Structures are given as structure tokens and as C-alpha cells.
Amino acid sequence: MSESDSVSPENSIEPASSQASGAEEITYHAVEKDGQVTAIWEMQGRKHLRTIDPRSRQGREILNLYTTEHHDDTPPAATEAASSV
């Protein structure tokens, strides 16, 4: 998949590391299409450094680090309302 596709990296993943002081931090952005992560973009500021395949070892490691902490399908209010019926 090329960067010119109509998919935009809307899901930003927090920085995993930072470079020497004064340099911009490395961030990872998940590119999704139809609810599936199709690529991970490694960015330094606004500069695209490389694209990582989410099926690769490194891609799976990056996704596992950040999706398990923030992933919650059921909001707490919905479970409280369902249990009070």
C-alpha cells in the first residue's frame, strides 16, 4: 500500500523512544482501512521515516504494546445500565 492511498493515519500511537535532546521524538501512527490496521508509519515530527507491516514481528510488538493498554470495547456506563435491568 502506498502513502498516496486515501487512508489517513488517524490513530496515533504514543512515542516509544526519543532521539538525542533537541531532536523530535519518534512516533508511530496506525493506518486503518475498514477497521483493520494496514500499516504503521514511523514518524519523526512530520517526517515519514518508514512504513512497518503490522503483520511483521516488529509491527505486532508495536501494536501489542499500545493496543492492550487502551482497548476497551464496553464502556462502563453500558455495563452498569445492563446490570440494573
N, C-alpha and C positions, 0 to 999 in steps of 0.2 A: 504494500500500500504506500502510495506516495503522499507527501505532505500537501499536495495540491487537491486532494480529495476534499469533499465538502464536510468532513468531520472536524470539529474543533476540540482542542484539549480542554474540556470544561472542568474536569476533576483533577485538581492539583493535589499532589502528594507532598507532604512536608519534606523539607530538606533532610537528606540523610547525612551529609557531611558538608563542611565548609572548607574553602581553599585558604591560602595564606591571607593574613589580615589585609584589608583593603580590597580584596577581590570579591566579586559577587558570589553568593552561595550557589551550590549545585542543587537544583530541584528536579523532581520527577513529576510528569503530568501524564495521567492515564487518558488515552484517546478511546472513546467509546463509540460504538455504532450498534444500533438495535439492542442496547443493553449489555453488550459484550465488550470487554477491553480488547482492542485490536492492536494497540501499540502503546509503548511507554516512551515518552520523549524526555531525554536528559537535557536540561537547560542550565545555562549559566547566565543569570539575568534574563535578557530577552534573546540571547543567542542559543540556537539549537545546536547541541554538541553531537548527539547521536540518537538513533531510534533503537529501542530494545524490544525484542519479540517477547510478549508476555508468556509465551509457552516455553521460553528458554529457562535454564536454571536460574540465571540472574533475574530475569523477569518475574518468575514465580517467587523468588526471595523478596523482591521489592514489594510485590502485591501482598504477600503474606505478612510482611512487617506492618503494613499500613491498613489493610482491609479488616483484619481481625480486631483491631482496637476500636474502629469506628463503625463497624457494621452492626446494625440493629434493625431487623425487619418490622418488629412490632413496637409501636410507640406505647409507653407506659399507660397513657390515658385510655387507650383502646382496650387493654387487658383489664383495667380496673372496671370499666363500663361493662364489659362482657361478664365479669365475675359477679357483679352486683345484680344481675338479672335473675 
